[in-house]
């Protein structure tokens, strides 16, 4: 090794030693270590994507308390990826590499960042999903409208979504039947009078709401009693937008209470 290269190597090692000493000199707060351990425990206990939220909260707390500590950034990025938040995961892993560029897994982490950036490009944002639901087109139900419990329900026309003041609403007809509008000179205007628009709980991956349907208001048969209907809809794909729906219908009539549960997959496109 020539003299010049040896000087450069010694200088690089000296700088690295200074950086390591600087990090070590910044004592990691005990609270940061506590949140780090709690985050690892939350990961160990998680049985679903939703349960990774607790781990993310703990790792974020550790990052706030010790932003110069690489480990919380790494663990935060890994959990964010598991939760499907690819863009945020890439940011966390980049910060991990920035803080510890000489880590033995640097090449592997950089490759993972490239993958996360690609995945993030394929996923619709919450705002984009709203646009497809509000301005796009329902393309149909894929597979079978499968009853999990109870009889096959009356087939209702697909939900219509709207956005008001940034809030997502779902609009369904109050009666099951659209007969009141058949023969109307303006079917669309008549249909609007039958709609009930209700707020939707939406976190970017799940939609939940409840509504009531009436087949025949005023009729005195169990088959005509109102349905209390709840929806839990999980977004399983964004290209195209596919939503797996669990629908539960509960019908009360006197001392009777009938419940039916259905599962189906919807597809929406943005023309």
Secondary structure as GFF3:
##gff-version 3
##sequence-region A 1 271
A	DSSP	alpha_helix	3	25	.	.	.	ID=ss1
A	DSSP	alpha_helix	30	45	.	.	.	ID=ss2
A	DSSP	three_ten_helix	49	51	.	.	.	ID=ss3
A	DSSP	alpha_helix	52	65	.	.	.	ID=ss4
A	DSSP	alpha_helix	70	82	.	.	.	ID=ss5
A	DSSP	alpha_helix	86	99	.	.	.	ID=ss6
A	DSSP	alpha_helix	106	122	.	.	.	ID=ss7
A	DSSP	alpha_helix	126	135	.	.	.	ID=ss8
A	DSSP	beta_strand	137	149	.	.	.	ID=ss9
A	DSSP	beta_strand	160	164	.	.	.	ID=ss10
A	DSSP	beta_strand	167	173	.	.	.	ID=ss11
A	DSSP	three_ten_helix	179	181	.	.	.	ID=ss12
A	DSSP	alpha_helix	187	194	.	.	.	ID=ss13
A	DSSP	beta_strand	195	199	.	.	.	ID=ss14
A	DSSP	beta_strand	201	202	.	.	.	ID=ss15
A	DSSP	beta_strand	206	213	.	.	.	ID=ss16
A	DSSP	three_ten_helix	222	224	.	.	.	ID=ss17
A	DSSP	beta_strand	227	238	.	.	.	ID=ss18
A	DSSP	beta_strand	241	253	.	.	.	ID=ss19
A	DSSP	beta_strand	256	269	.	.	.	ID=ss20
###
